Amino acid sequence: MTTTVLVRRTRLDLETFARASGLHPELVRRLVALGLLEATRGPAGELRFPPAQLAAAARLERLRAGLSLNYAALGVVVDLLDRIEVLEAALRTRPRTGGSPWISSA
């Protein structure tokens, strides 16, 4: 059986990602090391980024500039914001039973 790839996954190299995000390549490396950006390694060990990480980099920069956070604190803030998003999505899909959504009826 032969499998044909219909869509090629596009990955950006470090220089292209840094240029597109407006960040210095060394800062991009630091964000990857802190676990704030996701990247894979290419055959030669170079960093490769999915295009969706451009939005993540923009979010990090907005948070850093808007809240005057250092890069280490960004991880905590991003994690909390992601958790809030999950909880809000669960609340939106939860059937309404009346009363406060914050108080359990059990």
MMTF fields as JSON, N, C-alpha, C and O atoms, coordinates in Angstrom:
{
  "mmtfVersion": "1.0.0",
  "mmtfProducer": "UNKNOWN",
  "numBonds": 423,
  "numAtoms": 424,
  "numGroups": 106,
  "numChains": 1,
  "numModels": 1,
  "chainsPerModel": [1],
  "groupsPerChain": [106],
  "chainIdList": ["A"],
  "bondAtomList": [4, 2, 8, 6, 12, 10, 16, 14, 20, 18, 24, 22, 28, 26, 32, 30, 36, 34, 40, 38, 44, 42, 48, 46, 52, 50, 56, 54, 60, 58, 64, 62, 68, 66, 72, 70, 76, 74, 80, 78, 84, 82, 88, 86, 92, 90, 96, 94, 100, 98, 104, 102, 108, 106, 112, 110, 116, 114, 120, 118, 124, 122, 128, 126, 132, 130, 136, 134, 140, 138, 144, 142, 148, 146, 152, 150, 156, 154, 160, 158, 164, 162, 168, 166, 172, 170, 176, 174, 180, 178, 184, 182, 188, 186, 192, 190, 196, 194, 200, 198, 204, 202, 208, 206, 212, 210, 216, 214, 220, 218, 224, 222, 228, 226, 232, 230, 236, 234, 240, 238, 244, 242, 248, 246, 252, 250, 256, 254, 260, 258, 264, 262, 268, 266, 272, 270, 276, 274, 280, 278, 284, 282, 288, 286, 292, 290, 296, 294, 300, 298, 304, 302, 308, 306, 312, 310, 316, 314, 320, 318, 324, 322, 328, 326, 332, 330, 336, 334, 340, 338, 344, 342, 348, 346, 352, 350, 356, 354, 360, 358, 364, 362, 368, 366, 372, 370, 376, 374, 380, 378, 384, 382, 388, 386, 392, 390, 396, 394, 400, 398, 404, 402, 408, 406, 412, 410, 416, 414, 420, 418],
  "bondOrderList": [1, 1, 1, 1, 1, 1, 1, 1, 1, 1, 1, 1, 1, 1, 1, 1, 1, 1, 1, 1, 1, 1, 1, 1, 1, 1, 1, 1, 1, 1, 1, 1, 1, 1, 1, 1, 1, 1, 1, 1, 1, 1, 1, 1, 1, 1, 1, 1, 1, 1, 1, 1, 1, 1, 1, 1, 1, 1, 1, 1, 1, 1, 1, 1, 1, 1, 1, 1, 1, 1, 1, 1, 1, 1, 1, 1, 1, 1, 1, 1, 1, 1, 1, 1, 1, 1, 1, 1, 1, 1, 1, 1, 1, 1, 1, 1, 1, 1, 1, 1, 1, 1, 1, 1, 1],
  "groupList": [{"groupName": "MET", "atomNameList": ["N", "CA", "C", "O"], "elementList": ["N", "C", "C", "O"], "formalChargeList": [0, 0, 0, 0], "bondAtomList": [1, 0, 2, 1, 3, 2], "bondOrderList": [1, 1, 2], "singleLetterCode": "M", "chemCompType": "L-PEPTIDE LINKING"}, {"groupName": "THR", "atomNameList": ["N", "CA", "C", "O"], "elementList": ["N", "C", "C", "O"], "formalChargeList": [0, 0, 0, 0], "bondAtomList": [1, 0, 2, 1, 3, 2], "bondOrderList": [1, 1, 2], "singleLetterCode": "T", "chemCompType": "L-PEPTIDE LINKING"}, {"groupName": "VAL", "atomNameList": ["N", "CA", "C", "O"], "elementList": ["N", "C", "C", "O"], "formalChargeList": [0, 0, 0, 0], "bondAtomList": [1, 0, 2, 1, 3, 2], "bondOrderList": [1, 1, 2], "singleLetterCode": "V", "chemCompType": "L-PEPTIDE LINKING"}, {"groupName": "LEU", "atomNameList": ["N", "CA", "C", "O"], "elementList": ["N", "C", "C", "O"], "formalChargeList": [0, 0, 0, 0], "bondAtomList": [1, 0, 2, 1, 3, 2], "bondOrderList": [1, 1, 2], "singleLetterCode": "L", "chemCompType": "L-PEPTIDE LINKING"}, {"groupName": "ARG", "atomNameList": ["N", "CA", "C", "O"], "elementList": ["N", "C", "C", "O"], "formalChargeList": [0, 0, 0, 0], "bondAtomList": [1, 0, 2, 1, 3, 2], "bondOrderList": [1, 1, 2], "singleLetterCode": "R", "chemCompType": "L-PEPTIDE LINKING"}, {"groupName": "ASP", "atomNameList": ["N", "CA", "C", "O"], "elementList": ["N", "C", "C", "O"], "formalChargeList": [0, 0, 0, 0], "bondAtomList": [1, 0, 2, 1, 3, 2], "bondOrderList": [1, 1, 2], "singleLetterCode": "D", "chemCompType": "L-PEPTIDE LINKING"}, {"groupName": "GLU", "atomNameList": ["N", "CA", "C", "O"], "elementList": ["N", "C", "C", "O"], "formalChargeList": [0, 0, 0, 0], "bondAtomList": [1, 0, 2, 1, 3, 2], "bondOrderList": [1, 1, 2], "singleLetterCode": "E", "chemCompType": "L-PEPTIDE LINKING"}, {"groupName": "PHE", "atomNameList": ["N", "CA", "C", "O"], "elementList": ["N", "C", "C", "O"], "formalChargeList": [0, 0, 0, 0], "bondAtomList": [1, 0, 2, 1, 3, 2], "bondOrderList": [1, 1, 2], "singleLetterCode": "F", "chemCompType": "L-PEPTIDE LINKING"}, {"groupName": "ALA", "atomNameList": ["N", "CA", "C", "O"], "elementList": ["N", "C", "C", "O"], "formalChargeList": [0, 0, 0, 0], "bondAtomList": [1, 0, 2, 1, 3, 2], "bondOrderList": [1, 1, 2], "singleLetterCode": "A", "chemCompType": "L-PEPTIDE LINKING"}, {"groupName": "SER", "atomNameList": ["N", "CA", "C", "O"], "elementList": ["N", "C", "C", "O"], "formalChargeList": [0, 0, 0, 0], "bondAtomList": [1, 0, 2, 1, 3, 2], "bondOrderList": [1, 1, 2], "singleLetterCode": "S", "chemCompType": "L-PEPTIDE LINKING"}, {"groupName": "GLY", "atomNameList": ["N", "CA", "C", "O"], "elementList": ["N", "C", "C", "O"], "formalChargeList": [0, 0, 0, 0], "bondAtomList": [1, 0, 2, 1, 3, 2], "bondOrderList": [1, 1, 2], "singleLetterCode": "G", "chemCompType": "PEPTIDE LINKING"}, {"groupName": "HIS", "atomNameList": ["N", "CA", "C", "O"], "elementList": ["N", "C", "C", "O"], "formalChargeList": [0, 0, 0, 0], "bondAtomList": [1, 0, 2, 1, 3, 2], "bondOrderList": [1, 1, 2], "singleLetterCode": "H", "chemCompType": "L-PEPTIDE LINKING"}, {"groupName": "PRO", "atomNameList": ["N", "CA", "C", "O"], "elementList": ["N", "C", "C", "O"], "formalChargeList": [0, 0, 0, 0], "bondAtomList": [1, 0, 2, 1, 3, 2], "bondOrderList": [1, 1, 2], "singleLetterCode": "P", "chemCompType": "L-PEPTIDE LINKING"}, {"groupName": "GLN", "atomNameList": ["N", "CA", "C", "O"], "elementList": ["N", "C", "C", "O"], "formalChargeList": [0, 0, 0, 0], "bondAtomList": [1, 0, 2, 1, 3, 2], "bondOrderList": [1, 1, 2], "singleLetterCode": "Q", "chemCompType": "L-PEPTIDE LINKING"}, {"groupName": "ASN", "atomNameList": ["N", "CA", "C", "O"], "elementList": ["N", "C", "C", "O"], "formalChargeList": [0, 0, 0, 0], "bondAtomList": [1, 0, 2, 1, 3, 2], "bondOrderList": [1, 1, 2], "singleLetterCode": "N", "chemCompType": "L-PEPTIDE LINKING"}, {"groupName": "TYR", "atomNameList": ["N", "CA", "C", "O"], "elementList": ["N", "C", "C", "O"], "formalChargeList": [0, 0, 0, 0], "bondAtomList": [1, 0, 2, 1, 3, 2], "bondOrderList": [1, 1, 2], "singleLetterCode": "Y", "chemCompType": "L-PEPTIDE LINKING"}, {"groupName": "ILE", "atomNameList": ["N", "CA", "C", "O"], "elementList": ["N", "C", "C", "O"], "formalChargeList": [0, 0, 0, 0], "bondAtomList": [1, 0, 2, 1, 3, 2], "bondOrderList": [1, 1, 2], "singleLetterCode": "I", "chemCompType": "L-PEPTIDE LINKING"}, {"groupName": "TRP", "atomNameList": ["N", "CA", "C", "O"], "elementList": ["N", "C", "C", "O"], "formalChargeList": [0, 0, 0, 0], "bondAtomList": [1, 0, 2, 1, 3, 2], "bondOrderList": [1, 1, 2], "singleLetterCode": "W", "chemCompType": "L-PEPTIDE LINKING"}],
  "groupTypeList": [0, 1, 1, 1, 2, 3, 2, 4, 4, 1, 4, 3, 5, 3, 6, 1, 7, 8, 4, 8, 9, 10, 3, 11, 12, 6, 3, 2, 4, 4, 3, 2, 8, 3, 10, 3, 3, 6, 8, 1, 4, 10, 12, 8, 10, 6, 3, 4, 7, 12, 12, 8, 13, 3, 8, 8, 8, 8, 4, 3, 6, 4, 3, 4, 8, 10, 3, 9, 3, 14, 15, 8, 8, 3, 10, 2, 2, 2, 5, 3, 3, 5, 4, 16, 6, 2, 3, 6, 8, 8, 3, 4, 1, 4, 12, 4, 1, 10, 10, 9, 12, 17, 16, 9, 9, 8],
  "groupIdList": [1, 2, 3, 4, 5, 6, 7, 8, 9, 10, 11, 12, 13, 14, 15, 16, 17, 18, 19, 20, 21, 22, 23, 24, 25, 26, 27, 28, 29, 30, 31, 32, 33, 34, 35, 36, 37, 38, 39, 40, 41, 42, 43, 44, 45, 46, 47, 48, 49, 50, 51, 52, 53, 54, 55, 56, 57, 58, 59, 60, 61, 62, 63, 64, 65, 66, 67, 68, 69, 70, 71, 72, 73, 74, 75, 76, 77, 78, 79, 80, 81, 82, 83, 84, 85, 86, 87, 88, 89, 90, 91, 92, 93, 94, 95, 96, 97, 98, 99, 100, 101, 102, 103, 104, 105, 106],
  "secStructList": [7, 7, 7, 7, 7, 1, 1, 7, 7, 7, 7, 3, 3, 2, 2, 2, 2, 2, 2, 2, 2, 6, 7, 7, 2, 2, 2, 2, 2, 2, 2, 2, 2, 6, 6, 1, 1, 7, 7, 3, 3, 7, 6, 6, 1, 7, 3, 3, 3, 7, 6, 6, 2, 2, 2, 2, 2, 2, 2, 2, 2, 2, 2, 2, 2, 2, 2, 6, 7, 7, 2, 2, 2, 2, 2, 2, 2, 2, 2, 2, 2, 2, 2, 2, 2, 2, 2, 2, 2, 2, 2, 2, 2, 1, 7, 7, 7, 1, 1, 7, 6, 6, 1, 7, 7, 7],
  "xCoordList": [0.838, 0.0, 0.885, 1.83, 0.574, 1.326, 0.514, -0.676, 1.165, 0.511, 1.098, 2.315, 0.226, 0.663, 0.265, -0.876, 1.196, 0.916, 0.287, 0.892, -0.929, -1.62, -1.262, -1.241, -0.985, -0.633, 0.698, 0.869, 1.611, 2.926, 2.887, 2.456, 3.337, 3.383, 4.494, 5.656, 4.118, 5.097, 5.69, 4.959, 6.969, 7.688, 8.624, 9.213, 8.751, 9.629, 10.946, 10.967, 12.048, 13.333, 13.464, 12.645, 14.48, 14.661, 14.718, 14.04, 15.503, 15.66, 14.348, 13.986, 13.642, 12.362, 11.341, 10.602, 11.304, 10.379, 10.697, 9.794, 11.97, 12.372, 12.009, 11.508, 12.254, 11.934, 10.42, 9.966, 9.642, 8.181, 7.57, 6.559, 8.166, 7.621, 8.155, 7.601, 9.225, 9.83, 10.705, 11.075, 11.038, 11.868, 13.289, 13.51, 14.232, 15.624, 15.741, 15.115, 16.522, 16.664, 17.099, 16.655, 17.949, 18.384, 17.227, 17.131, 16.357, 15.173, 14.231, 13.637, 14.095, 13.264, 13.832, 13.077, 15.145, 15.781, 15.481, 15.206, 15.537, 15.274, 13.818, 13.547, 12.883, 11.469, 11.211, 10.371, 11.921, 11.817, 12.375, 11.771, 13.526, 14.144, 13.25, 13.236, 12.508, 11.593, 10.284, 9.458, 10.098, 8.874, 7.704, 6.558, 7.972, 6.913, 6.547, 5.441, 7.465, 7.205, 7.52, 8.453, 6.735, 6.96, 7.734, 7.423, 8.729, 9.532, 9.983, 10.072, 10.261, 10.848, 12.257, 12.656, 12.981, 14.343, 14.354, 13.77, 15.018, 15.172, 16.258, 16.843, 16.537, 17.547, 18.939, 19.697, 19.261, 20.578, 20.528, 21.505, 19.389, 19.265, 18.781, 18.702, 18.455, 17.995, 16.537, 15.757, 16.192, 14.821, 13.892, 14.231, 12.717, 11.678, 10.366, 10.019, 9.636, 8.425, 7.203, 7.251, 6.096, 4.841, 4.362, 4.594, 3.706, 3.257, 2.362, 2.349, 1.62, 0.739, 1.527, 0.964, 2.795, 3.599, 3.861, 4.282, 3.615, 3.723, 2.683, 2.976, 1.476, 0.436, 0.834, 0.601, 1.43, 1.881, 2.967, 2.974, 3.885, 4.949, 4.361, 4.805, 3.366, 2.727, 2.012, 2.056, 1.359, 0.678, 1.683, 1.433, 2.81, 3.843, 4.352, 4.538, 4.573, 5.075, 4.035, 4.384, 2.761, 1.703, 1.638, 1.518, 1.717, 1.68, 2.904, 2.794, 4.061, 5.286, 5.246, 5.585, 4.836, 4.812, 3.662, 3.843, 2.491, 1.314, 1.326, 0.828, 1.891, 1.9, 3.282, 3.45, 4.255, 5.64, 6.147, 6.773, 5.869, 6.308, 7.66, 7.985, 8.447, 9.669, 9.305, 8.199, 10.221, 9.917, 9.644, 8.866, 10.265, 10.019, 8.581, 7.95, 8.061, 6.695, 5.649, 4.509, 6.018, 5.064, 4.497, 3.327, 5.301, 4.848, 3.674, 2.709, 3.755, 2.679, 1.422, 0.328, 1.565, 0.417, -0.237, -1.462, 0.553, -0.002, -0.731, -1.812, -0.152, -0.802, -2.144, -3.135, -2.186, -3.442, -4.475, -5.649, -4.057, -4.986, -5.535, -6.718, -4.691, -5.148, -6.15, -7.141, -5.896, -6.826, -8.167, -9.22, -8.128, -9.359, -10.154, -11.375, -9.472, -10.138, -10.835, -11.963, -10.181, -10.78, -12.005, -13.042, -11.887, -13.016, -14.198, -15.348, -13.917, -14.995, -15.668, -16.887, -14.891, -15.47, -16.355, -17.428, -15.915, -16.713, -18.003, -19.056, -17.925, -19.115, -20.12, -21.327, -19.613, -20.5, -21.229, -22.367, -20.592, -21.21, -22.015, -22.743, -21.901, -22.624, -24.099, -24.411, -25.002, -26.429, -26.791, -26.331, -27.608, -28.06, -29.12, -30.071, -28.946, -29.926, -30.533, -31.315, -30.174, -30.644, -29.695, -28.893, -29.784, -28.887, -27.537, -27.355, -26.601, -25.266, -24.424, -24.451, -23.668, -22.805, -21.609, -20.9, -21.37, -20.192, -20.487, -19.565, -21.765, -22.139, -22.701, -23.625, -22.147, -22.595, -23.947, -24.207, -24.8, -26.122, -26.119, -27.17, -24.958, -24.873, -24.911, -24.848],
  "yCoordList": [-1.17, 0.0, 1.234, 1.332, 2.168, 3.405, 4.544, 4.69, 5.334, 6.489, 7.747, 7.895, 8.641, 9.899, 11.035, 11.112, 11.896, 13.058, 14.123, 14.561, 14.539, 15.533, 16.958, 17.865, 17.141, 18.467, 18.368, 17.575, 19.163, 19.165, 20.101, 21.249, 19.601, 20.422, 21.445, 21.104, 22.687, 23.754, 24.033, 24.211, 24.07, 24.425, 25.564, 25.595, 26.486, 27.633, 27.403, 26.919, 27.749, 27.655, 28.844, 29.762, 28.816, 29.825, 31.237, 32.134, 31.441, 32.78, 33.293, 34.452, 32.439, 32.835, 33.14, 34.121, 32.294, 32.506, 33.815, 34.597, 34.052, 35.271, 36.512, 37.495, 36.468, 37.602, 37.839, 38.98, 36.76, 36.88, 37.348, 38.05, 36.971, 37.341, 38.681, 39.271, 39.158, 40.411, 40.252, 41.239, 39.008, 38.732, 38.385, 37.875, 38.663, 38.294, 36.769, 36.166, 36.139, 34.675, 34.141, 33.069, 34.863, 34.399, 34.423, 33.545, 35.405, 35.467, 34.307, 33.715, 33.987, 32.84, 31.565, 30.748, 31.385, 30.212, 30.164, 29.096, 31.321, 31.396, 31.02, 30.309, 31.495, 31.176, 29.677, 29.1, 29.063, 27.615, 26.904, 25.952, 27.361, 26.742, 26.873, 25.979, 27.973, 28.175, 27.407, 27.362, 26.804, 26.051, 26.929, 26.481, 28.173, 29.104, 29.007, 29.377, 28.515, 28.256, 26.797, 26.227, 26.203, 24.813, 24.758, 25.465, 23.917, 23.729, 22.274, 21.589, 21.832, 20.512, 20.704, 21.807, 19.63, 19.68, 19.049, 17.987, 19.707, 19.179, 18.123, 17.801, 17.579, 16.52, 16.928, 16.094, 18.201, 18.668, 19.259, 19.853, 19.101, 19.608, 21.041, 21.601, 21.645, 23.031, 23.12, 22.185, 24.251, 24.464, 24.676, 25.379, 24.059, 24.198, 24.507, 23.845, 25.508, 25.986, 25.825, 26.135, 25.336, 25.354, 26.807, 27.59, 27.178, 28.569, 29.058, 30.256, 28.174, 28.581, 29.184, 29.924, 28.887, 29.443, 30.935, 31.605, 31.463, 32.909, 33.631, 34.674, 33.078, 33.671, 33.564, 34.491, 32.447, 32.275, 33.292, 33.852, 33.534, 34.518, 35.916, 36.697, 36.239, 37.555, 37.715, 38.784, 36.655, 36.688, 36.939, 37.744, 36.251, 36.426, 37.863, 38.444, 38.423, 39.798, 40.795, 41.757, 40.573, 41.456, 41.4, 42.432, 40.204, 40.059, 40.686, 41.361, 40.458, 41.003, 42.524, 43.155, 43.109, 44.564, 45.174, 46.188, 44.56, 45.123, 45.002, 45.883, 43.919, 43.691, 43.869, 43.688, 44.216, 44.384, 43.141, 43.234, 41.98, 40.715, 40.319, 40.627, 39.633, 39.06, 37.739, 37.225, 37.216, 36.033, 34.799, 33.933, 34.706, 33.556, 33.575, 32.523, 34.757, 34.878, 34.64, 34.296, 34.817, 34.611, 33.197, 33.004, 32.217, 30.831, 30.638, 29.951, 31.239, 31.125, 31.814, 31.258, 33.006, 33.769, 33.053, 32.944, 32.571, 31.869, 30.606, 30.3, 29.88, 28.672, 29.01, 28.319, 30.049, 30.456, 30.907, 30.555, 31.673, 32.112, 30.929, 30.909, 29.948, 28.754, 27.968, 27.463, 27.862, 27.149, 27.87, 27.233, 29.19, 29.972, 29.751, 29.599, 29.732, 29.501, 28.144, 28.037, 27.115, 25.772, 25.773, 25.208, 26.404, 26.459, 27.231, 26.822, 28.339, 29.116, 28.333, 28.401, 27.592, 26.77, 25.682, 25.397, 25.072, 24.041, 24.638, 24.002, 25.842, 26.511, 26.805, 26.665, 27.212, 27.525, 26.296, 26.399, 25.141, 23.914, 23.176, 22.239, 23.574, 22.929, 23.334, 24.511, 22.37, 22.724, 23.594, 23.365, 24.578, 25.494, 24.808, 24.226, 24.883, 24.302, 25.364, 25.056, 26.619, 27.7, 27.914, 27.039, 29.059, 29.359, 29.828, 30.106, 29.916, 30.393, 29.303, 28.162, 29.628, 28.622, 28.269, 27.305, 29.031, 28.823, 27.944, 27.494, 27.701, 26.934, 25.59, 25.537, 24.529, 23.194, 22.912, 23.318, 22.208, 21.878, 20.547, 20.084, 19.929, 18.616, 18.694, 17.666],
  "zCoordList": [0.0, 0.0, 0.0, 0.782, -0.874, -0.982, -0.388, -0.668, 0.422, 1.018, 0.409, 0.306, 0.011, -0.571, 0.348, 0.805, 0.607, 1.434, 0.547, -0.432, 0.892, 0.088, 0.492, -0.34, 1.762, 2.258, 2.971, 3.897, 2.537, 3.167, 4.371, 4.267, 5.496, 6.695, 6.556, 6.332, 6.692, 6.579, 7.95, 8.923, 8.024, 9.241, 8.891, 7.81, 9.805, 9.599, 10.315, 11.446, 9.656, 10.342, 11.298, 11.274, 12.12, 13.154, 12.576, 13.077, 11.549, 10.974, 10.391, 10.596, 9.671, 9.08, 10.169, 10.081, 11.193, 12.303, 13.02, 13.317, 13.296, 13.995, 13.172, 13.719, 11.896, 11.025, 10.987, 11.084, 10.847, 10.767, 12.083, 12.076, 13.206, 14.514, 15.008, 15.935, 14.392, 14.836, 16.066, 16.702, 16.405, 17.577, 17.148, 16.05, 18.012, 17.754, 17.851, 18.723, 16.981, 17.028, 18.393, 18.803, 19.089, 20.415, 21.405, 22.262, 21.299, 22.153, 21.824, 22.725, 20.553, 20.16, 20.781, 21.309, 20.726, 21.356, 22.855, 23.403, 23.515, 24.953, 25.249, 26.216, 24.422, 24.623, 24.437, 25.126, 23.523, 23.34, 24.566, 25.062, 25.058, 26.227, 27.465, 28.312, 27.576, 28.701, 28.523, 29.435, 27.348, 27.078, 26.686, 26.717, 26.317, 25.937, 24.463, 24.068, 23.658, 22.243, 21.954, 22.519, 21.072, 20.687, 19.378, 18.419, 19.362, 18.157, 18.101, 19.119, 16.902, 16.715, 16.176, 15.805, 16.142, 15.6, 14.211, 13.992, 13.296, 11.95, 11.915, 12.949, 10.74, 10.608, 11.105, 11.6, 10.97, 11.41, 12.817, 13.272, 13.514, 14.865, 14.953, 16.046, 13.816, 13.812, 14.264, 14.084, 14.846, 15.304, 14.119, 13.167, 14.187, 13.154, 13.866, 14.845, 13.383, 14.04, 13.155, 11.965, 13.735, 12.981, 12.881, 13.802, 11.791, 11.637, 12.774, 13.059, 13.426, 14.532, 15.688, 16.494, 15.783, 16.866, 16.69, 17.633, 15.482, 15.287, 16.149, 16.735, 16.225, 17.075, 18.545, 19.321, 18.924, 20.31, 20.647, 21.743, 19.712, 19.943, 20.074, 20.915, 19.251, 19.339, 20.68, 21.289, 21.135, 22.436, 23.558, 24.455, 23.502, 24.523, 24.551, 25.62, 23.384, 23.315, 23.824, 24.508, 23.495, 24.002, 25.528, 26.187, 26.079, 27.534, 28.192, 29.216, 27.597, 28.166, 28.17, 29.171, 27.062, 26.952, 27.755, 28.429, 27.683, 28.336, 29.847, 30.548, 30.349, 31.791, 32.415, 33.621, 31.608, 32.074, 32.799, 33.855, 32.217, 32.806, 32.25, 31.103, 33.068, 32.53, 31.835, 32.003, 31.077, 30.269, 31.127, 30.726, 32.29, 33.158, 33.688, 33.795, 34.019, 34.536, 33.457, 33.766, 32.212, 31.124, 31.112, 30.78, 31.466, 31.482, 32.428, 32.094, 33.598, 34.588, 34.065, 34.159, 33.521, 33.027, 31.847, 31.797, 30.912, 29.751, 30.201, 29.696, 31.138, 31.648, 32.288, 32.047, 33.087, 33.729, 32.701, 32.812, 31.716, 30.678, 29.888, 29.548, 29.595, 28.879, 29.715, 29.187, 31.014, 31.901, 31.989, 31.988, 32.064, 32.094, 30.813, 30.854, 29.692, 28.401, 28.378, 27.895, 28.892, 28.949, 29.858, 29.509, 31.017, 31.95, 31.368, 31.526, 30.7, 30.089, 28.972, 28.817, 28.193, 27.125, 27.719, 27.187, 28.817, 29.472, 30.022, 29.968, 30.545, 31.066, 29.957, 30.151, 28.792, 27.669, 27.154, 26.696, 27.222, 26.702, 27.76, 27.433, 29.01, 30.107, 30.048, 29.864, 30.203, 30.183, 31.374, 32.493, 31.121, 32.179, 33.031, 32.509, 34.352, 35.266, 36.156, 37.055, 35.906, 36.749, 37.906, 38.231, 38.518, 39.633, 39.146, 37.961, 40.055, 39.752, 39.119, 39.58, 38.062, 37.449, 38.323, 38.032, 39.388, 40.218, 41.436, 42.117, 41.708, 42.874, 42.419, 41.607, 42.938, 42.574, 43.223, 44.355, 42.482, 43.014, 43.752, 44.193, 43.891, 44.544, 46.033, 46.707]
}
